[in-house]
Amino acid sequence: MPADSQSSRQRVSSLLRAVLLVFGGQILIIFLAHFLYARGTSVFRGFCEGYDFTYFHRAAQAWRMGHNPYQVNGFVTPPPSLIIPSLVAHLSEVRATRVFLCLNMILVPLSLWWYGSTLGLRWRELVLLLVSASIFISTQECIRGGNMDGLMFALLVTAFCVRRRVIGPFWLAASMVIKVYSVIFLAVAIRRRQWRFVGLTILAVFLLLLPFHDLWPSALHALIGRNTRYLYLSVAPARLIFSISGEGSRIGNLVNLSFWAATFSFALYRDREVEFSPYTLARYVPWMLALPTLVFSYVGVLALAVLASLLAIARQRPLHRAEYCSFLGFLLLGIHTAHITNLLPLPFDTYHGAPLVQSAGVVLMILGTCFSPSHGHFVEPLHRTNVRPEQSQAVASCVL
């Protein structure tokens, strides 16, 4: 085995070992705490962060009966997010939720495998990546809680890994009309002067929203109201900032918005790439976890793209310090101290501060990305002796 190939495997293995040790150790600690303090209930019940599909199911039923779905408490996403729930609206709430759970269980691992293989990870690394994802609590919360972020992950992976460039904008637009936070990629496209991509995405968004034109005012009102909400269990940087300035304070809001805008602008300024690539998704995911002020931890399933990209980069060269900062941020995002503190006989204030660890992880991912290299970020993933030139060329063309 060539020395460079062996060293690349060792770099990837060391990162995966760290993830498996941290997340696996956390699961063992949670099981121990559950055994000592919470007997008689399922330990995995705590990994179900909300029951979002209940809101979608009820809103879809109301929509099918001709009512305004935004009158259903908890439904705040754009109107096209009703399409999939409406397909199972005739089922009972329990059965519909199980169907969507099964859909998430299929979409998330398949999308992660596709994304990792596009980046050039080998099958053994892909298997360990899936194992890491399975013990990443944000993944479990997303799948078990019936959240739309598993579907969002699949749509974004498709948008950035599809071979035909003209199709990419449609998949990105589909993600934007389900949950708005992927709109940040329009700014990335403008920075890279991808005018055709921008135009096609905006056109696709308009066409997808057009059949729901009567719901536009209600949807806008719901989205504005959602963006003003804040809870202490948020994993966004606002949680860390508000712990210093006071929850919901005017100064804290200003600092939080300034941090997001300044770091995002700095990352765009340092962005030297022209074409979109699968790495583009991972590069800008941290900002999708940072705004609005209330971001639930199940949205962290998107950070699996960050882990996959760091593994792929480690296959090509040693990680830079800024990239290790992003890796540390991912590990912190995966440490859910709330699942431990809510089992222990501790004061409520302890649980109140539990999400600070995840919030710090998002901050580190943002800062690490800001100072990570961008030019030539999409290195050729295929340096394998058993790959034919035409295969390498086909994979290299796997950009939007």
ABEGO torsion letter per residue (X at the ends): XBAAAAAAAAAAAAAAAAAAAAAAAAAAAAAAAAAAABBGBBAAAAABBEBAAAAAAAAAAAAAAGBBAAABBGBABBAAAAAAAAAAAABBAAAAAAAAAAAAAAAAAAAAAAAAAAAGBBAAAAAAAAAAAAABAAAAAAAAAGBAAAAAAAAAAAAAABABAAAAAAAAAAAAAABAAAAAAAAAAAAAGBAAAAAAAAAAAAAAAAAAAAAAAAAAAAAAAAAABBBAABABAAAAAAAAAEBGBAAAAAAAAAAAAAAAAAAAAABABABBBAAAAAAAAAAAAAOBABBBAAAAAAAAAAAAAAAAAAAABBBBAAAAAAAAAAAAAABBAAAAAAABBBBAAAAAAAAAAAAAAAAAAAAAAAABBABGABBBABBBAABBAAAAAAAAABBX
